[in-house]
Amino acid sequence: MSKPVAIITGAASGMGLALTRHLVSKGWRVAMADIDSENGSRLSSELGADTIFQQTDVSNYAEQARLFSRAFTWGGNRLDFLAANAGIDDKQSLYEINEALDADGIPKEMNLKTIRVDLDAVIQGIWLFKHYARKNNTPGGKIVITSSAAGIYSMATNPLYTSAKHGLVGLVRACGPQFSEENITVNCICPSFVPTGLCPPHVLHKFPKEHITPMSTVLKAFDTFIGDNTMTGQTVELSLGHLYFRKQPEWANESQKWLGEESGEFWKEAYESLATTEGNL
């Protein structure tokens, strides 16, 4: 029997690297993706024949598509797992006072690279993964998305990061149950502060040690989702040594509950009618 195959983005450091080492130790083959080609290539060579490295800017669809195509072929036409883990913090402050202006005195477009990497690229990763998961000998697979505690709580210093990470929680809750019909599970982890390359060294040095969540908790969360074939659409918060499964808020009233839980057939018929109407134009 061939070994299971994973794609891990952001695999050259931090949580992505720890997960890569962990899965390889458990008999997986891992396609490592990262924008850092120097460290990614070196680490893949050190880890051996059960890894490959593909330099990938996940915000570039063509690069991410090449990653999936290569991983699937390298894995023997098999792809079992995606860890959509790559992420960056805010690259421009929403609160900036002296914005750069164009010739008409209007603020120039804000740098939204954070949204493209942390949210858009994850959606495209799901889009690509489902294509290959359907091609597996036994169709299906698992996706675990790295959100953040900032996907549950607000992080005023990084509002773009917060927006993207909140979006990932909603994305998982929306699509996870739907994909279960195809034997594809989609879940997300929301780590508290875990020492990674995302944190500047001077900040890490000053950060209170009693509030650091260890990498072992992150790996425990990944193992929980990888080892379960039915759990989907779930959000788990990671803090210190613990996993806390978070549910969406209670419905405000019966009308909201109907919209959220029982209106599926209405919307399905509405969109089908719309598609038919547009197709006849």
Buried (B, 14 or more C-beta within 10 A) or exposed (E): EEBBBBBBBBBBBBBBBBBBBBBBEEEBBBBBBBBBEEBBBEBBEEBEEBBBBBBBBBBBBEBBBBBBBBBBEBBEEBBBBBBBBBBBBBEBBEEEEEEEEEEEEEEEEBEBBBBBBBBBBBBBBBEBBBBBBEEBEEEBBBBBBBBBBBBBEEBEEBBBBBBBBBBBBBBBBEBBEEBBEEBBBBBBBBBBBBBBBBBEEEEBEEEEEEEBBEBEBBBBBBBBBBEEEEBBBBBBBBBEEEEEEBEEEEEEEEEEEEEEEEEEEEEEEEEEEEEEEEEEE
